[in-house]
Amino acid sequence: MDCLQFENYLNINTSQYQNLNVETLNHMMERYMLTVPFENISVQNQVPISVNIEDLFRKIVLNHRGGFCYEMNPLFGTYLEEKGFDVHRASATIHTPDGGRSLEGSHMSLYTKIDGIYYVTDVGFGDLPLHAIPITNVSHPTVISDINGEFRAILDTEDHYHVQKLKNNEWVTLYHALLKPQFIHDFDDKIVYNQSNPNSIFVKQLLVTQPQTFGRATMTHRTLTLSYGDTKEKYDVTAHNYKHFLKKYFNLNETIDRLED
């Protein structure tokens, strides 16, 4: 991949951030997440997903699109590898708000090892901080705080890390992942499921989300939600306004077939 073009698009400051340390990693993550939205428009429009790195580079960098975990984390992970970071894909299972679970191992997470410490480096999940989360023991947790809340990652006795967010004064697990390197083709069946199975949340509904200077913007095929800390504003999404919302909050110029009906 063309790292210089990638860096120019994301406005990564390579003159200031050159070392393979957490500060550089955080800068790269922040620039990626503030530039590239999480979105499943291709799935909604029944356009097949490619995980080829050059295809992902073309879609995200050249065509100014976003993607979901199988697109975002491989591209960002490849960039980190090109820069010399020790980064790996991981198989994760999402914990849903209703107490359920996603298909086992269907989320692709990303983690990076720096100076003997593992960090969650996931840019392909809809609700994580802009900076890396150290994976720590529950007895000595490190909390990462940003405008969207407080987060931590806890390693259990079976080498799973649990990515958690503080909600109503309780730590709630967003997903758990196995701290073991995986490859993109280990997710082949999950990718097929999440772009074609009617039971997949990505097939069921549109999801576009991105951190904002005020918090986070999230859009489904029904509602735009603007989150300002604990305060939320909601707006109905229609055939007449969805393109305006896509451009204003996510810098996307796309047609969504289901919203054109």
N, C-alpha and C positions, 0 to 999 in steps of 0.2 A: 504494500500500500504506500501511497505518497504521503509520508509523514508531514512534510512541509505544508502541503495543501490542507491536510487535516488540521494542523496547528493554526494556519491562517484563518480557516473557516471558524474554528472555535475560539480564536483570539487567545491562544495559549502563549504566555510570556516565557519563551525559552531562554531569553537572556538572563532573566531573574531566577527562573526555576530550572536548574540544570542537574542538580544532584539527585541521586536515587534515594530520596528520603520521604518522610510523611508529608512535609510541607509541599513538595513538588506533586506528590500524589493527590493531595487535597486540592491543589490549584487545578490540576487536570480534570479531576472529577467535577469540580464546581463549574468549570468552563463547559464541560460536556453537558451537564444536566441543565444549565441555564440556556443552552443553545438548542439542544435536541429534545423534543418532546417524546414521552412515551405515548405510542398510539398504535391502534390495530385497524387502521383504515383499509389496508390491503386485505386483511381477513374479512372485514365487513363487505368489501367489494368483490370478494371471491377471487382475488388475484393471488396466485401461488407465491409462497414465501421462499426466497433463496437464502441460504446461509453461506454461500460463497463470499469470501471477503471482498473481492472486487465488485461483486453485485451490491453488497451492503455499502461499500464506499460510494458507489454511484448513487444509490438511493438516498443515503443520509447526507453525504457531504456535497455531492454535485447537484442533486435534485432537492436538497433542503427538506427532507422528510424526517420522520422519526421511525420508531419501530417498537416491537415488544422484546421480551428478554432474549429470545433466540437470535435477534438481530443486534440489539444494543450491546449486550455484554460480549459477544464474540468480536465485534468491531473494536470496542474500547479495549478489550483484553489484548487483541492483536497489536494495537497501538502501544500499549504498555510494554508488551514483549519486545517490540521494535526498539523501545527506548531503554531496555535493559532490566525492567522490573521482573521479579519472580512472581508471576501471576497464574492463577488456575481457575478453571470452571468447576462448579460444584452442583450436585444434584440436590434440589430443595423441594420441600412440600409446604404449600401455603396453608396457613390456618385462617379460615374464613371468620368474619365477625359473628356468624350465628353458631360458632362452635364446631363447624365442620372442617373438612380437609379437602384440598385439591387432589387431583390424581397424583398418586405417590411419585415423588421425584420429577414432577412436571415443570418446575420452575428452574431456570438456569441462574444460579448465583455466581458471584465472582469473588475471589479472595486473593490477597497479595501478602507475601512474606517480606518484612523489612526488619533487619537486625534481630532475627529470631522471634518476632511477633507477627501474628497473622492479623490481617485487617479485612473486614468486609468492604469490598470495592464495587458493589452492585449498583450499576446505573440503569438497570432494566427492570426496576420494581417501582410501583406507583406511589410509594410513600416511605421514602428514606431521606436522611439528611444529605446535604451537599458534600459532606466530608466522610472519609473512611472511618469505620467503627472498629476499634481494637477488639479482638476476640479474647475474652478474659474469663477467669474463674468467678463463679458467683460470689465468692467470699471477698474478692477484690475487683469489683466491676469498674469499668471506665465508662462514663456516660458522655455521649456526644449531644450537645444542645444546638439547635438552630431555630429559625423562625417557625418551623413546622412541628416543633416538639422536642422531646428528649428520647434518645435511643441508646441501646446497648446491645452487645452480642455476648452470649454466655455459652461456654463450652461445657458439655455434660461428660459423663464418664464413658460414653460410647462414641466419642469423637464426632458428635453432632454439635453444631453451633446454632443457638437459638437467637434470632434477630428479634428484638423486643422494643416496644414503644410504651412510654408511660401514658396511661389513660385513666383518668379519675383516680389518680394516686395508686394505681396498680400496674405492674409490668405485664403487658399482654404480648404474647408471641405472634409475630407477623408471619414468620416461616422458620422452619428448622432445616438445616442442610448438613450433609455429610462432609467432613473435612478430609476429602479425598479427591485428587484430581480426576476430572472427567473430560471427555472429548466431545466435540459437537455432535458426532454421529452416535454417541450414547443417548442422544435425545431424539433420534429420528422418529420413533413411534409417538413420542409426546408432541413433536412438531406437527405431525399429521393429525393427531387428536385435536390440538388447539387451533387448527385452522380449518377443520372440516366437520368435527363431531358436533351435533346439535346440543349436546350437554355441556360443551365448553363455554365458559363465561365469555371468551373472546368471540365466539360465534354468535352467542345470544345477544350481545350488546356492544355498541360502540364504547370505547374508553380512550380518552385523550387526557393526559395530565402532565403538568409541568410545574416546578417551583417558580415562584414569582417574587419580586421584591417585597410584596405585601404578604406573601405566604404561599398559597398554591391555588392553581386553577384546574378544575376537573370537569370534563364534559362527557356526557353520555348522549345517546340519541334522544333523550328526553329532557335532560337538565344540565345547565351550566352551574357549577358551584364554585364560588370564590371564597376561599378560607383565609380569614384574617385572625390567626391564632385560634381562639375559641369561638370566634364569631364567624358565621357563614351567611353568605348571600346566595340565593338561588334564583335562576331565571329559566323560563321555559325555552326549549330549543325547538325551532320550527324550520320548515323548508326555506323560509324567508330570511332567517337571521343566522343560521348555523355557519355560513361562510364568513360572515362578519366576525363571529366569535372565534373561529379557527384562525383567522388572520390576526386579530387583535391580541389574543392571549397565547397563541402557539406558533405564530408566523407560518401558518400552513395555507397553501392555496390548492385545496383539493375538493373534488366532488364526492359526496357520500351517497351512494345509490339509494339506500333505504330512506334517506331524508329527502330525496327528490320525488318520491311517490306521492 
